[in-house]
Amino acid sequence: MNASKIIQSFSDIPGTPVVFKIQQDTFTAPEGGHIQGIQQLDKKHLVISGSSNNKAYFFITKMKGITRVKRRGIITKMVYINNDFPSMRHNHASGFQLVDNLLAIGTEGGTDTNKSSVVFYDLTNPDDPKPIGAKIDRQEDTAGAIGLTSIGDSLLLAVGGWDSDRIDFYSAAFNTTQLDFKLLDSWHTDNKNTDGWTDSLWGSYQSLNFVKDEAANLYLVGFYQNEAAAMIADLYQVNLQEASEKRLQKIASKQFYTQEGASFKNGAGLSTLNFPKRLNVLATERDWNLLIRVNYW
């Protein structure tokens, strides 16, 4: 694989963001918890996930234009995941990813008998998200970071556990009416092979997002805040044909400079909407305020 183009695109992401603000409008912030993940659905819509005292959720925002400086958007739809899955008792939604209009999002915490779950939504109509497919219930680990991508006529799902120290890989046929993911295998940081890595550090990733280059080679970006409070994104090359411990190879890292409280410790995500022309990154602040501040690189 020649990773030079993706490394260049990753390197070319500006270090300083544009900041825009989202009004709550008629929606009220849930009690407790915090914002956890963010993705760009299209040129006008963002999706943001979070936790609360009782329920996991995500909401959809509508902007006048994602990249326009000092523009404000509004929340147009609030989705409490537990309402669509009445037996669910999780209260924390994870970092997540979109493939076209398909959203994969993890849930954890609360009093649920499952350690975590992963659920799926069709966002073809942003005003009316529809849960689809079979829920993945997990007994062994959390589901704090979710990556999703298409490979041919299949979907590949990566589910990061606590601080993404373990990543479980799942596969399913790309059928937006019947998603049935099967576990392939798992990657563990304790067993990782770092030969050829740019450095041997593994971050406490709160978001994991896939990206493919023009040759369909696969990469994974992890977002975290390091011990020095720096916002770091690491780029990994993914080789599914390799043994689990050699599957990931770190090929680049980049520090980002946030503004107005945004952090990779909570809500961060990769946008491939403009790729291969460019990659974009988004991050948001931890807490709901009258205006939710989003950084866009």
C-alpha positions as CSV (number, residue, x, y, z in Angstrom):
1,M,0.0,0.0,0.0
2,N,1.2,3.5,-0.8
3,A,0.0,5.7,2.1
4,S,1.7,8.9,1.0
5,K,-1.5,10.6,-0.4
6,I,-3.5,9.9,2.8
7,I,-0.7,11.1,5.0
8,Q,-0.5,14.3,3.0
9,S,-4.2,14.8,3.2
10,F,-4.0,14.2,7.0
11,S,-1.1,16.6,7.3
12,D,-2.9,19.3,5.3
13,I,-5.8,19.5,7.8
14,P,-5.3,23.0,9.2
15,G,-4.3,23.2,12.9
16,T,-6.6,26.1,13.8
17,P,-10.4,25.7,13.4
18,V,-13.3,27.7,12.3
19,V,-15.8,28.0,15.2
20,F,-19.6,28.0,14.8
21,K,-22.4,27.8,17.3
22,I,-25.6,25.8,17.6
23,Q,-28.6,27.2,19.3
24,Q,-30.7,24.8,21.5
25,D,-33.9,26.5,20.1
26,T,-36.9,24.6,21.5
27,F,-34.8,21.7,22.9
28,T,-33.6,21.4,26.5
29,A,-30.3,19.8,27.5
30,P,-30.8,16.5,29.2
31,E,-29.9,16.3,32.9
32,G,-26.4,15.0,33.7
33,G,-23.8,13.6,31.3
34,H,-22.0,15.3,28.5
35,I,-21.5,15.5,24.8
36,Q,-19.5,12.5,23.4
37,G,-19.2,12.4,19.6
38,I,-19.8,14.4,16.4
39,Q,-20.1,13.6,12.7
40,Q,-21.0,15.5,9.5
41,L,-24.0,14.1,7.8
42,D,-24.0,16.4,4.8
43,K,-23.3,20.0,3.8
44,K,-25.9,21.3,6.2
45,H,-26.4,18.7,9.0
46,L,-24.2,17.6,11.9
47,V,-25.0,14.7,14.3
48,I,-23.9,14.9,17.9
49,S,-24.1,12.2,20.6
50,G,-24.2,12.4,24.4
51,S,-25.0,10.9,27.8
52,S,-27.4,11.9,30.5
53,N,-28.6,10.6,33.9
54,N,-31.0,8.2,32.3
55,K,-30.8,7.9,28.6
56,A,-28.3,7.8,25.7
57,Y,-29.0,10.1,22.9
58,F,-28.0,11.9,19.7
59,F,-29.3,15.1,18.1
60,I,-29.2,16.5,14.6
61,T,-28.4,20.1,13.8
62,K,-29.0,22.2,10.7
63,M,-26.5,24.8,9.6
64,K,-26.7,27.5,6.9
65,G,-23.4,26.2,5.7
66,I,-20.9,24.0,7.6
67,T,-17.8,26.1,6.7
68,R,-19.2,29.6,6.9
69,V,-17.5,31.6,9.7
70,K,-19.7,32.9,12.5
71,R,-22.8,31.1,11.2
72,R,-25.2,29.6,13.7
73,G,-27.2,26.5,13.4
74,I,-30.1,25.0,15.4
75,I,-31.0,21.6,16.8
76,T,-33.8,20.2,14.6
77,K,-34.2,16.6,16.0
78,M,-33.5,14.9,19.4
79,V,-33.3,11.1,19.5
80,Y,-33.3,9.3,22.8
81,I,-32.0,5.9,21.8
82,N,-33.7,4.1,24.7
83,N,-37.1,5.1,23.3
84,D,-36.4,3.1,20.2
85,F,-35.0,0.2,22.2
86,P,-37.4,0.1,25.2
87,S,-35.5,-2.7,27.0
88,M,-32.2,-0.7,26.9
89,R,-31.0,0.8,30.2
90,H,-27.7,2.4,29.0
91,N,-27.4,6.1,29.5
92,H,-24.2,6.9,27.5
93,A,-23.9,7.2,23.8
94,S,-20.4,6.9,22.2
95,G,-18.2,8.4,19.6
96,F,-19.7,7.1,16.3
97,Q,-19.4,7.1,12.5
98,L,-21.6,7.6,9.5
99,V,-21.4,5.8,6.2
100,D,-23.6,7.8,3.7
101,N,-26.8,8.0,5.7
102,L,-26.1,5.0,7.9
103,L,-25.2,5.7,11.6
104,A,-23.5,3.2,13.9
105,I,-23.4,4.3,17.5
106,G,-22.5,2.5,20.8
107,T,-24.3,2.7,24.1
108,E,-23.0,1.8,27.6
109,G,-23.3,2.7,31.3
110,G,-26.5,2.9,33.3
111,T,-28.2,-0.3,34.6
112,D,-28.4,-2.4,31.5
113,T,-27.5,-6.1,31.9
114,N,-25.3,-5.8,28.8
115,K,-21.9,-4.2,29.2
116,S,-22.6,-2.2,26.0
117,S,-24.5,-2.3,22.7
118,V,-24.2,-1.0,19.2
119,V,-27.3,0.2,17.3
120,F,-27.9,1.5,13.8
121,Y,-30.0,4.3,12.3
122,D,-31.0,5.4,8.8
123,L,-30.7,9.2,8.6
124,T,-31.9,9.5,5.0
125,N,-34.5,11.9,6.4
126,P,-32.6,13.9,9.1
127,D,-36.0,14.9,10.5
128,D,-37.1,11.3,11.0
129,P,-34.2,9.0,11.9
130,K,-35.2,5.3,11.7
131,P,-33.6,2.5,13.8
132,I,-32.6,-0.4,11.5
133,G,-30.9,-3.8,11.8
134,A,-30.2,-6.0,14.7
135,K,-28.7,-4.5,17.9
136,I,-25.3,-5.8,18.9
137,D,-25.2,-6.6,22.6
138,R,-21.8,-6.9,24.2
139,Q,-20.9,-8.6,27.4
140,E,-17.1,-8.2,27.7
141,D,-16.3,-4.6,27.1
142,T,-17.7,-1.0,26.6
143,A,-18.4,0.5,23.2
144,G,-17.0,4.0,23.6
145,A,-15.7,4.5,20.1
146,I,-17.2,3.3,16.8
147,G,-15.8,3.2,13.3
148,L,-17.9,2.1,10.3
149,T,-17.0,1.8,6.6
150,S,-18.0,-0.1,3.5
151,I,-15.8,-2.6,1.8
152,G,-17.3,-3.8,-1.5
153,D,-20.8,-5.1,-0.7
154,S,-20.0,-5.5,3.0
155,L,-19.8,-3.2,6.1
156,L,-16.9,-3.3,8.5
157,L,-17.5,-2.1,12.1
158,A,-14.8,-1.4,14.6
159,V,-15.9,-1.1,18.3
160,G,-13.4,0.4,20.7
161,G,-13.7,-0.7,24.4
162,W,-12.5,1.3,27.4
163,D,-10.1,3.9,26.0
164,S,-10.0,1.7,22.8
165,D,-7.5,-0.6,24.4
166,R,-9.4,-3.4,22.7
167,I,-11.0,-3.1,19.3
168,D,-13.5,-5.7,18.1
169,F,-14.1,-6.0,14.4
170,Y,-17.5,-7.0,12.9
171,S,-18.8,-7.6,9.4
172,A,-22.2,-7.6,7.8
173,A,-23.7,-7.5,4.3
174,F,-24.4,-3.9,3.3
175,N,-28.2,-4.2,3.5
176,T,-29.8,-1.1,5.0
177,T,-33.0,-2.9,5.9
178,Q,-31.4,-6.0,7.5
179,L,-28.1,-5.5,9.3
180,D,-26.7,-8.6,11.0
181,F,-23.1,-8.1,12.2
182,K,-20.9,-11.0,13.1
183,L,-17.7,-10.7,15.2
184,L,-14.6,-11.3,13.1
185,D,-11.9,-11.0,15.8
186,S,-10.3,-8.6,18.2
187,W,-7.2,-6.4,18.4
188,H,-5.6,-5.8,21.8
189,T,-3.2,-3.0,22.7
190,D,-1.3,-5.5,25.0
191,N,-0.5,-7.7,22.0
192,K,0.1,-5.0,19.4
193,N,3.1,-5.3,17.1
194,T,4.6,-1.8,16.7
195,D,7.2,-2.7,14.1
196,G,7.2,0.1,11.5
197,W,5.1,2.5,13.6
198,T,6.1,6.1,13.6
199,D,6.1,5.8,17.4
200,S,4.8,3.1,19.9
201,L,2.3,5.2,21.7
202,W,-1.4,4.1,21.8
203,G,-3.7,6.9,22.8
204,S,-6.8,6.7,25.0
205,Y,-9.0,7.1,21.9
206,Q,-12.5,8.4,22.5
207,S,-13.4,8.4,18.8
208,L,-12.3,6.0,16.0
209,N,-13.2,6.7,12.4
210,F,-12.4,4.9,9.2
211,V,-11.3,6.5,5.9
212,K,-10.5,4.9,2.6
213,D,-8.2,6.4,-0.1
214,E,-8.9,6.4,-3.8
215,A,-7.4,2.9,-4.2
216,A,-9.8,1.6,-1.4
217,N,-6.9,1.2,1.0
218,L,-8.2,1.4,4.6
219,Y,-7.1,3.7,7.4
220,L,-8.3,4.4,10.9
221,V,-8.1,7.8,12.8
222,G,-8.1,7.9,16.6
223,F,-8.8,11.1,18.6
224,Y,-7.7,11.7,22.2
225,Q,-6.4,14.3,24.6
226,N,-3.0,13.4,26.0
227,E,-1.6,13.8,29.5
228,A,-0.3,17.3,28.6
229,A,-3.9,18.3,27.5
230,A,-2.9,18.4,23.8
231,M,-5.5,17.3,21.2
232,I,-4.0,14.5,19.1
233,A,-5.2,12.6,16.1
234,D,-3.3,9.4,15.1
235,L,-3.6,7.9,11.6
236,Y,-3.3,4.1,11.3
237,Q,-3.1,2.0,8.2
238,V,-5.4,-1.1,8.4
239,N,-4.6,-4.4,6.8
240,L,-7.3,-6.9,7.4
241,Q,-5.2,-9.7,5.8
242,E,-2.6,-9.4,8.6
243,A,-2.8,-11.2,11.9
244,S,-4.6,-9.3,14.6
245,E,-1.5,-8.0,16.3
246,K,-0.1,-6.6,13.0
247,R,-3.4,-5.2,11.7
248,L,-2.8,-1.6,12.6
249,Q,0.3,0.4,11.8
250,K,0.7,4.0,13.0
251,I,1.8,6.2,10.0
252,A,1.2,9.7,11.2
253,S,0.2,11.9,14.1
254,K,-1.1,15.5,14.3
255,Q,-1.8,18.0,17.1
256,F,-4.8,20.2,16.8
257,Y,-5.5,23.5,18.5
258,T,-9.1,23.9,19.8
259,Q,-11.0,27.0,20.7
260,E,-13.9,27.9,23.0
261,G,-13.8,24.7,25.1
262,A,-13.8,22.1,22.3
263,S,-11.9,18.9,23.2
264,F,-11.0,15.5,21.7
265,K,-11.6,14.1,25.2
266,N,-15.3,14.2,24.5
267,G,-16.8,15.0,21.1
268,A,-14.5,14.6,18.1
269,G,-14.9,13.0,14.7
270,L,-13.5,12.8,11.1
271,S,-15.5,14.0,8.1
272,T,-14.8,12.4,4.7
273,L,-17.5,14.4,2.9
274,N,-15.0,16.4,1.0
275,F,-12.4,13.6,0.5
276,P,-10.2,13.1,-1.5
277,K,-10.1,16.9,-2.0
278,R,-9.5,17.2,1.7
279,L,-10.2,15.7,5.1
280,N,-12.0,17.6,7.8
281,V,-12.1,17.2,11.6
282,L,-14.8,18.3,14.0
283,A,-14.9,18.7,17.8
284,T,-17.3,20.1,20.3
285,E,-17.3,21.2,23.9
286,R,-18.1,18.8,26.7
287,D,-21.3,20.4,28.1
288,W,-24.5,21.7,26.7
289,N,-24.8,25.4,26.9
290,L,-27.3,27.9,25.4
291,L,-24.9,27.8,22.4
292,I,-23.0,24.6,21.7
293,R,-19.7,25.5,20.2
294,V,-18.2,23.4,17.4
295,N,-14.7,23.5,16.0
296,Y,-14.3,22.6,12.3
297,W,-10.9,22.1,10.7
